[in-house]
Amino acid sequence: MHAANDAGDSASSSIALELSGVTHRFGAKRALDDVSFRVAAGSFTALLGANGAGKSTLFALATRLFDCATGSISVFGRDLKRHPGAALSRLGVVFQDTTLDLDLSVVQNLRYAAALHGIGRHDAEAGIERGLARFGMSDRRHEKARRLNGGHRRRVEIIRALMHQPALLLLDEPTVGLDVPTRRQLVEQVHRLSRDDGVAVLWATHLVDEIEGPNDRIVLLREGRVAEQGSVAEVLAAAGVDELGALFAPSAG
């Protein structure tokens, strides 16, 4: 798979996602407070934070489920508010809650997604075969989604999110409820997708063991603010701790 190209974003092709001064409130509660960070094209970035830190709110803003009233969000240089079609066409997303049609088979769910994206039948079938093979789901193509376990449903959702060949993939707590071996396999598969195909990934999690290695970037959210960001080594040094789990201690940072 190759990430989609857009002739209009050559000046910002190295930045897949940029948030600048993003603030969001729910009534009197400030869920995000002046959040700014970048996700480089082709990189794996972990959006790390405890439950309630603002990760899901950030995803809702980045996918236009919520309007970004304060600050700006751009995808490959395209402002999400001014050019939503161009920005969202580069984006694939897997939300925390399962959104498959449980009464449809795996392949029916994928064909439906392809149709929504206006993908022709030949290209759709090729993309489905490629995705099923990549995530080890070929033998389950005709199985109804409701009969799949949690890990298999997640794989189908990722394949679906990649149907239109986005250059940026957002995943909001994609391993919630999965056992450790399944979680580990999913983390490795998405890292491989980023490394081999150049798809930028923003992976939201509260689990530090889903950060695979020194090439991963981290954006640490704490109570709606960016507490630290950078490489694993840079974040550990800035927070003055020796291991990632300590970032959740009250004294960290």
N, C-alpha and C positions, 0 to 999 in steps of 0.2 A: 504494500500500500504506500502511496505517496501522498503527502499532505497537499491540500488544495492550494493553487496559486491564485493570486489576486494582483493584477497589474497595477493597482492603485496604491499598494502599500510598500513600495520599494524603499522609501525613506525610513520606515519603521519595521522592516522585516525581521530585525533581530529581537524585537520585543513582542512577545505573543500577547501578553496581558499587562495592562498598566492601570493601577488605581492611584488617584491623586487626591488627597484631602477628603476622602469619602467619610461622611458622617450620616448616621441613620438613627432615627428615634422611633420608639413605639410609645406614643403619649409622652410622659415625662421621662421615660427610661431611654437612655442613650445606649443603643445596642452596639454601634460602631462609632468610634471617636477619632476623626482625622487620620484615617487609615491610608497609607501610601506604600506601595511596593510594586515591583515588576517581576514578571515571569519571562525569562528568556526563551526564545524560540528553541525547540528541541530539548529543553531541560526538564528535569523532574523536580518539582518544588512541593514540599510538604507544608501545608497550612496546619500548623500544630497548635492545639489549645484544648483546655479542659472543656467539658460539656458546659454550654452557656457562654463561651468566650466570644461568640459572634460569627462562627464559621458558616453556619447555615444562612444567616442573614446576609453575609457577604456573597454567598452563592446565589441567593435570590436576587440580589442587586445585579450581579454579573450576568444573569440570564434574563433580566428584565421582568421577573415576577414582581419585584418591587421597583418603583421609580427611584432613581438616584437623584435626590433633590439637592444634596450638598456634595460638591466634589465632582470628579469625572472618572469614567471607566472607558478604556479603549481596548480594542482587540486588533492586533496588527495595525495599529495606527488609526483605526476607524472608531470614532467616538460613538459609544453605544446609544446615546440619546439622539444625536444628530443623524447617524447613519445606522440604524438598528439592523436593517436587512443585511448590509455588507458585513457588519460586525458579527452577527449571530450565524451567518453562513459559514464562518470559519471555526465555529464552536460546536463541540459535542459535550453532552452532560449526562452524568449518572447521579440522580438524586438519592438521598438517604433512604427514602421509602420506595418500595418496589412499585413500578408503574406499568408492568407488563399486563396485557389482557390475559387473565388466567384461563379463559375458556378457549383461547387460540393456541395452536401448536407453536413450537419454536420458530419454524420457518414462516408461518403465517404472521407472527408478530414482526418478523424482520421484513417481510414483503410489504406489510402495511406501513412500516416506517419508511421504507424506500419510496413508496408511492407518495407519502406526505412530502418528501424531499424532491419529488419530481424526477426520480431516477428511472430511466428506461428499464424495461424488463431484462434485457440482456445484461446490462451493467449491474442491475440489482442482483440477479442470480449469481453472477461472478463474484460480487462483493459478499454475498451470503456464504457461498462456498468457501471463500478465502477466510472469512471471519470464523466460521464454524470449525474449520481445520486448525486455525491458529489457536483457538481456545479449547480445543479438544471436545467439541460438541457435535461433531458430524453425525455420530450414531444416535443422537437425541433429537434430530431435526423434526421428527413428526410427533414428538411427545408433547402433550399439553403442558402449558407453563405451570398449571397448578400442581402437576405431579413432580415437578423439579424440586430438588432441595435448594437451600438458600444460596450455596456457592454456584450452582448451575444457573440459577436465575440471574445472579450478578453477572456471570459471563455473557449471558444472552443480552443483558442490558448494555454491557460494554460494546458487544458486537453491534447492537442497534445504534449506539451513539456514534459509532465509527462508519456507519453506512454511507454517509455523504463525504467521507474522507476529510474530516476537519483537521486543522493544523494545531488545534488546542483542545484538550480534553479536561473537563472538570469532573471530579469525583468527590461526592460529599459523604464521608464516613462509609465507604463502600463495603467494609468488612464487618459491619455491626452484625452481631448474631452468628457469625461464622466460627467454626472450630479452628484451632491453631494451624493444623496442616493446610486446610483450605485457604485460610487467610494468607499464609506464607506463599502459597502457589499463586494466588491472585496478585499479591505484591510483586512477585518476580515477573509475572506475565506483563504487567503494566510497565514495569521498569524496562523490560525488553522492548516493548512497543515504542517507548521514548528513545531508547538507545539505538535501535535498529532502523526505525522509520522516521525519526526526527519529529515525532509528535510532542509538543509541549504538554506537560501534565501538571495540573494543580490538584493535589491529593489531600483532602481535609481529613484529619485524624486526631484522636487524643491518645494514640498508642505509639510510643516512641520506637518500638521494634519494627514499625513499618517504614522507617527511614533506613534505607539499605546500605548506604556507604558514603564516603567522603565527597562524592560528586553530587549528591543530593543537596538541594538548597532548602533552607528552613525559613518560614515566616511564623514567628511565635506570637499568637494573639493572647492577650491577657485582659479580661474585662473590657473587650471591645477595642483595645488599643494594640498597636504593634509594639511588643516589648523588645524583641530582638529579630534580626533577619540577617541572612548570609549563609555561608557554608556551615557544615557541622562544626568544624574547628573554630570558625569565627564566632558562632553563636555560643559555644561552650566558653570560649575565652571572654567574651563580652559579659556573659552572665556570671563568670567566676566559679563555674562548676566543672566537674570532671566527667560527668555522664548525663545523657539527655533526660533521664528520669528525674534528675534533680531540678529541672526547669519548672516542675510543677510544685516544688516546695515553696511555702510562703516567703522564705528568705531569698529565693533565687532572683537574681537581677536587682 
